[in-house]
Amino acid sequence: MGKLFAEKYSMDIPPFVGKNIDDDEALFKYGPPFGFHRFFDKLKKLLELLPEHDLPEDLKSKHCKRCVVIGSGGILYGSELGHLLNQYDIVIRLNDAPVQGYTDHVGNKTTIRMTYPEGAPLSEHEYPPASLFVAASLKVLISIGFKQW
């Protein structure tokens, strides 16, 4: 990202936004998708509505040495790479990528499940208690237009 968008991408911006955004100037230097320029008040109000606003303590303490992102396209079916994928420090699953019934191919470790709300898995078995569910709301913002938000 830094090479592609050197003038706008900053390693100082945290991957997750918490309620304590007052002191983080880097968040508001650029507009979306690189930051929240001109959206301070609206973002603050939105974050006040959310019950959990930070990473769980067990994820904060992890040093991500090796991460893997697993999509929902089905390309891993038949690969029998589940045991290898489980060895990653952080496993991020996108959308409704199923785990139950496919663990030989996709593993069973889920650190973060990231999806648009309408793409979230329906089965409660796809949400391990020790994992973090992240609902990406950017799609909603795009549909109403950033100018109106």
C-alpha positions as CSV (number, residue, x, y, z in Angstrom):
1,M,0.0,0.0,0.0
2,G,2.8,2.4,0.9
3,K,4.4,2.0,-2.6
4,L,1.1,2.3,-4.4
5,F,-0.3,5.3,-2.5
6,A,2.9,6.8,-1.0
7,E,1.5,10.3,-0.6
8,K,-1.7,9.2,1.1
9,Y,-1.0,5.9,2.9
10,S,0.3,6.1,6.4
11,M,1.5,3.3,8.6
12,D,0.5,5.5,11.6
13,I,-3.3,4.9,11.0
14,P,-4.5,2.0,13.1
15,P,-6.4,-0.8,11.3
16,F,-9.4,-0.5,13.7
17,V,-10.9,2.8,14.9
18,G,-11.6,3.1,18.6
19,K,-13.6,5.7,20.5
20,N,-10.5,7.6,21.5
21,I,-10.0,9.4,18.2
22,D,-9.5,12.9,19.5
23,D,-5.7,12.7,19.6
24,D,-5.2,10.9,16.3
25,E,-4.6,13.5,13.7
26,A,-3.5,10.9,11.1
27,L,-7.0,9.6,10.9
28,F,-8.3,12.9,9.6
29,K,-5.6,14.0,7.2
30,Y,-7.1,12.3,4.1
31,G,-10.6,11.4,3.0
32,P,-11.9,7.9,2.5
33,P,-10.6,5.2,2.0
34,F,-7.3,6.5,3.5
35,G,-8.9,8.4,6.4
36,F,-11.9,10.3,7.7
37,H,-11.2,13.9,6.7
38,R,-14.3,16.1,7.3
39,F,-16.1,13.2,9.2
40,F,-14.9,13.7,12.8
41,D,-18.3,14.6,14.3
42,K,-20.2,11.9,12.4
43,L,-17.5,9.2,13.2
44,K,-17.5,10.2,16.8
45,K,-21.4,9.8,17.0
46,L,-21.2,6.5,15.2
47,L,-18.6,5.1,17.5
48,E,-20.6,6.1,20.6
49,L,-23.4,3.8,19.4
50,L,-21.2,0.7,19.2
51,P,-20.8,-1.5,22.3
52,E,-17.2,-2.6,21.7
53,H,-14.9,-0.1,20.3
54,D,-11.5,-1.7,20.6
55,L,-9.7,-4.9,19.9
56,P,-10.1,-7.6,22.6
57,E,-7.0,-7.8,24.9
58,D,-5.9,-11.2,23.5
59,L,-5.7,-9.7,20.0
60,K,-3.9,-6.5,21.1
61,S,-1.1,-8.5,22.6
62,K,-0.5,-10.6,19.4
63,H,2.4,-9.7,17.3
64,C,1.3,-10.6,13.8
65,K,4.2,-12.4,12.3
66,R,2.2,-14.4,9.8
67,C,-1.3,-13.6,8.6
68,V,-3.5,-15.2,6.1
69,V,-6.8,-13.9,4.5
70,I,-9.3,-16.6,3.4
71,G,-12.0,-15.6,1.1
72,S,-15.3,-17.3,0.2
73,G,-14.6,-18.2,-3.4
74,G,-14.1,-21.9,-2.8
75,I,-10.6,-22.0,-4.4
76,L,-9.3,-24.0,-1.3
77,Y,-11.8,-26.8,-1.7
78,G,-9.9,-30.0,-2.3
79,S,-6.6,-28.5,-1.3
80,E,-6.3,-30.2,2.1
81,L,-4.4,-27.1,3.4
82,G,-6.4,-26.8,6.6
83,H,-3.5,-28.0,8.8
84,L,-1.2,-25.5,7.2
85,L,-3.7,-22.5,7.5
86,N,-4.2,-23.3,11.2
87,Q,-0.5,-22.6,11.8
88,Y,-0.8,-18.9,10.9
89,D,-0.7,-16.4,13.8
90,I,-3.8,-14.5,12.6
91,V,-6.5,-16.0,10.3
92,I,-8.8,-13.5,8.7
93,R,-11.9,-14.9,7.1
94,L,-13.9,-12.8,4.6
95,N,-17.7,-12.8,4.2
96,D,-19.5,-16.1,4.7
97,A,-16.5,-18.3,4.0
98,P,-17.7,-21.6,5.6
99,V,-15.5,-23.5,8.0
100,Q,-17.9,-26.2,9.3
101,G,-17.6,-29.3,7.0
102,Y,-14.5,-27.9,5.2
103,T,-11.8,-27.9,7.9
104,D,-9.6,-30.3,6.0
105,H,-9.3,-27.7,3.2
106,V,-9.7,-24.3,5.0
107,G,-8.7,-25.1,8.6
108,N,-10.7,-24.3,11.7
109,K,-8.9,-21.3,13.1
110,T,-10.6,-17.9,12.9
111,T,-9.1,-14.9,14.5
112,I,-11.1,-12.3,12.7
113,R,-14.3,-12.7,10.6
114,M,-14.7,-9.6,8.4
115,T,-17.8,-9.0,6.3
116,Y,-20.4,-6.6,5.2
117,P,-23.4,-7.1,7.5
118,E,-25.5,-8.7,4.7
119,G,-22.7,-11.1,3.9
120,A,-22.3,-12.5,7.4
121,P,-22.6,-16.2,7.9
122,L,-26.0,-17.3,9.2
123,S,-24.8,-20.3,11.2
124,E,-23.7,-19.6,14.8
125,H,-21.1,-22.3,14.4
126,E,-19.1,-20.0,12.1
127,Y,-18.4,-17.5,15.0
128,P,-15.9,-19.1,17.4
129,P,-16.1,-17.5,20.9
130,A,-12.4,-16.5,20.8
131,S,-12.7,-14.7,17.4
132,L,-13.5,-11.1,16.5
133,F,-16.4,-10.2,14.2
134,V,-15.9,-7.1,12.1
135,A,-18.8,-5.6,10.2
136,A,-17.4,-3.3,7.4
137,S,-19.8,-0.4,7.0
138,L,-18.1,1.3,4.1
139,K,-20.5,-0.3,1.6
140,V,-23.4,1.4,3.4
141,L,-21.6,4.7,3.2
142,I,-20.9,4.3,-0.5
143,S,-24.6,3.6,-1.2
144,I,-25.7,6.8,0.5
145,G,-22.8,8.8,-0.8
146,F,-20.0,10.3,1.2
147,K,-21.3,13.8,0.4
148,Q,-24.5,13.1,2.3
149,W,-22.9,11.3,5.2
